[in-house]
Amino acid sequence: MKSAPASRISLAEVSRTTGALMRRGEPSPLAQTDHPRLADLTECLFFSPGDGRIWLNDQRMVLMHTSALGTLRRELIDSVGLERARGLLTRSGYKSGARDAQLVRQRWPDADPLSTFMAGPRLHALEGVVKVEPVEFEFDVERGTYHGEFLWHHSSEDDEHIEAYGIGTEPACWTQLGYAMGYVTGMLGMPVIFREVECRSTGASICRVIGKTADAWGDVSEDLRYLNAQEFLSPQAFGAAKTVSIPAVLGGAASPSDEDAASEHGMVGVSSAFKSACHMLSRVAPTRATVLFTGESGVGKELFASMLHRISARKEQPFVALNCAAMPETLMETELFGVERGAYTGAVASRAGRFERAHGGTLFLDEIGTLSLVGQGKLLRALQEGEIERVGGSRPIKVDVRVVAATNVDLQAEVQAGRFREDLYFRLAVFPIHLPPLRERREDIPLLMNFFMHRYARLHGRQVRGYTARAVKTLLNYDFPGNIRELQNLVERGVISADDDGVIDVAHLLRREQVQGATYSLDAAGALADGEAQVEAPAPPASDALLDRLCEPGERSLSLAAIERRLMDEAVARAGGNLSAAARMLGLTRAQLAYRLKAGS
Ligand code: ZN
């Protein structure tokens, strides 16, 4: 983390600012430059109902009934006992807090420490968990000290605990405590332990928590027990220590260098669709089996094929790729199998084909569906016999080649249509791996955005600080007909178009007509409003009240003067600037309109 000046605020200062910080819709008392403000954080939360996803910036969220969480909590306690349940819930809360700390650090890397520390309680409240009221807190990022005391109002966890077990003797806000530890630890970069010294579950009217560094507490062995100390002390547990690019999970067989290679080549993802493809890849790579990759254009079939080679026993041998669609039919045969001198006019020298060049290694045939029936016959023979014949040659040549093919068409349908040999199809499709389109693995979009942004910033020598919330929202909601290749191109364009040392916005990525789908964010009053970046605004709920129709969604009131001003502006705009025509629309004379426009400006 960037070194930051010591920051302390007194009790009086905090209580002066607290109410305002927590009140919805009010501008933060911190300076306008002190991001993230509450509005910045609410902007990160958006709903994509058509797609079945809710996002907090790049993290997928779910909206759960607290009663469902209560049931889960109760069954957990009843089945594994109070102690273990407490540990599980504390660690799950810790994970949320650490993820939120990571979000804040990534989106606002240069924010002042006070704002970033305050963003935790705000996010915790925004997520509907608990209202946090700071009593006092003091920290020094450079020296690694922290002391904080907070009140928790109407904790959702207590509601559920009291509902199930009534008032007891032990505090019960375990998940929330975990969150506080995860967040502050992630921010400070060293363990901070929170304890709940008063709790509604023990009959108090409010919960009170105190956080200090492990050193300052003294004996924290019990606290660490709930955090699973071993994991807790590893650097990864701090969440923030690591950036967002989680290397591709290549199953158990992958070595760290494979993972590095994978992430270096853009094979990054966390989605189950991506992981399942990686898992299959790691299973089949060490074998000799022919592999067929299927999936739309741009999903990364060549990337997977070369990764398969890289983690196979043939990795020291050549990897040769040929795109069958890019090669004219007449050249295909010589390209694949080579040619003997004098085979035809122009064949002035003998030349080895791709099969021979791939000897001992892997031959990747992309867009195999475009291969002619003649070419298919020869390929089948090469696969069956393990030997090829050059064009114009008379002796068979032994080749040891593992063939990996890819197609973006349905080969089975091609077989049905008589355009693809069935025997070749079965030969190739020994082990098919389907690569999902990007729109079906949206969870990977943030990783890929981050990955490509860094890659192209390096390549083009640009400084780019990230994406606006609007850009993130738009890309997460975009369908990517061109898949990863399209995302890659968009990000490259974004890196080039954005101001140096600036952030990438929607306009740097997509043309307006490309922006698609509806997303909804929270407006300043906490109501859902359609995102700015969308094209089709959803119809507002029908209302007969004129006032409702005049107010913007989320706007609670509008002054008469503002309504008048807007009506005049709209009329003038609709009339194309013709004041007489605009005045007629409003039942005014031209002079009246001109006067009012002047008076109002
Ligand atoms: Zn409590």
Residues whose N, C-alpha, C, O or C-beta is under 5 A from the ligand:
A	BS01	ZN	S155 D158 A172 C173 E198 C199 R200 S201 C207
